[in-house]
């Protein structure tokens, strides 16, 4: 079995430990500068790490919902359903020193893949880490197709 590996993100600003089989999507297609995208070669699962502008107009659980719905809008989701939203314990995070609040959200979105008409339900798990001193919302999205 292929071992996990540390992968530098955003020019080495920080890194993530990726599971075996992870592929850097930027090797396959263009990826926006504010994103790092990885997919699994067999399962179609993907992980997106995004550095977004801090959305100071929403706080707490509503901030997590805001980003989930925003992702649905960008993907032109036909349906968006939040299942759970829970706070993350800051003491358990590597970024605890600079993270003001953190949330994890699970839900489903009905989306069609690129160049396809049929929309399928995809389960998304998102972690939102709020970094106000950097005017940044760090959003991690794990897509779990059916």
C-alpha positions in Angstrom: 0.0 0.0 0.0 1.2 3.5 -0.9 2.1 5.6 2.2 0.5 8.9 3.0 2.6 12.0 2.0 2.9 15.6 3.1 2.0 17.9 0.3 2.9 21.6 0.3 -0.1 23.9 -0.2 -0.1 27.5 -1.6 3.6 27.6 -2.3 4.6 26.0 0.9 2.6 28.3 3.3 1.4 25.1 5.0 1.0 21.5 4.1 -1.5 18.6 4.3 -1.1 14.9 4.7 -2.7 13.2 1.8 -3.9 9.6 1.6 -2.6 7.0 -0.9 -3.9 7.5 -4.4 -4.4 11.3 -4.1 -3.8 13.2 -7.4 -3.1 16.9 -7.7 -5.9 18.1 -10.0 -3.7 21.0 -11.2 -1.7 18.4 -13.1 -4.8 17.6 -15.1 -6.6 21.0 -15.5 -6.3 24.6 -14.5 -7.2 25.3 -10.8 -7.8 28.8 -9.4 -4.9 30.3 -7.4 -7.0 30.4 -4.2 -7.6 26.6 -4.4 -5.7 23.4 -4.0 -7.7 20.4 -5.4 -6.9 16.7 -5.0 -8.9 13.7 -6.2 -8.7 10.0 -5.8 -7.9 8.0 -9.0 -10.4 5.2 -8.2 -13.2 6.6 -6.0 -13.9 10.0 -7.6 -13.7 11.6 -4.1 -12.1 15.0 -4.0 -10.6 17.4 -1.4 -10.6 21.1 -2.1 -8.7 23.5 0.1 -9.7 27.1 -0.4 -8.4 30.4 0.9 -11.5 32.8 0.7 -12.2 36.3 1.7 -13.4 36.5 5.3 -17.2 36.8 5.3 -17.5 39.0 8.4 -21.2 39.6 7.8 -22.0 36.0 8.9 -20.9 34.5 12.2 -21.0 31.1 13.9 -23.0 28.3 12.3 -24.4 30.7 9.7 -20.9 31.2 8.3 -20.6 27.5 7.6 -24.0 27.4 6.0 -23.1 30.5 3.9 -20.1 28.8 2.4 -21.9 25.5 1.8 -24.7 27.4 -0.1 -22.1 29.5 -2.0 -20.3 26.3 -3.2 -23.7 25.0 -4.3 -24.3 28.2 -6.3 -20.9 28.0 -8.0 -21.6 24.4 -8.9 -25.1 25.3 -10.1 -26.6 22.7 -7.6 -30.2 21.9 -8.3 -30.7 21.1 -4.6 -28.8 21.9 -1.4 -29.5 20.3 1.9 -27.6 20.8 5.2 -27.7 17.7 7.4 -25.5 18.7 10.4 -23.4 21.7 11.5 -21.2 21.4 14.6 -18.4 23.5 16.1 -14.9 22.1 16.1 -12.8 22.3 19.3 -10.1 24.8 18.6 -7.6 23.1 20.9 -7.6 20.1 18.6 -6.6 22.1 15.5 -3.1 22.7 14.2 -4.1 26.3 13.4 -5.6 26.9 16.9 -3.3 29.9 17.5 -4.8 31.9 14.7 -8.3 30.4 14.3 -11.1 32.4 15.9 -13.8 29.7 15.3 -14.2 26.5 13.3 -17.2 24.5 12.1 -17.8 21.2 10.4 -20.8 20.8 8.1 -22.2 17.8 6.3 -24.8 17.9 3.6 -25.9 17.0 0.1 -26.0 18.8 -3.2 -27.5 17.7 -6.4 -25.0 18.6 -9.1 -24.1 17.6 -12.6 -20.4 16.9 -13.4 -18.7 18.9 -16.2 -20.1 18.1 -19.6 -22.9 16.0 -18.1 -26.7 16.7 -18.0 -27.7 14.2 -15.3 -27.4 15.6 -11.8 -26.5 13.3 -8.9 -26.6 13.8 -5.2 -23.1 14.2 -3.7 -22.4 14.2 0.0 -20.1 17.1 1.1 -18.3 17.5 4.3 -16.9 20.9 4.9 -14.6 22.4 7.6 -14.5 26.1 7.9 -11.7 27.8 9.9 -12.1 31.5 10.4 -8.9 33.5 10.4 -9.9 37.1 10.9 -6.4 38.5 11.4 -5.7 37.4 7.9 -9.1 38.4 6.6 -9.5 34.8 5.5 -12.0 32.0 5.7 -10.2 28.6 5.1 -12.6 26.2 3.7 -11.9 22.4 3.2 -14.5 20.5 1.2 -14.5 16.7 0.9 -16.7 15.5 -1.9 -18.1 12.0 -1.6 -19.9 10.9 -4.8 -22.5 8.1 -4.6 
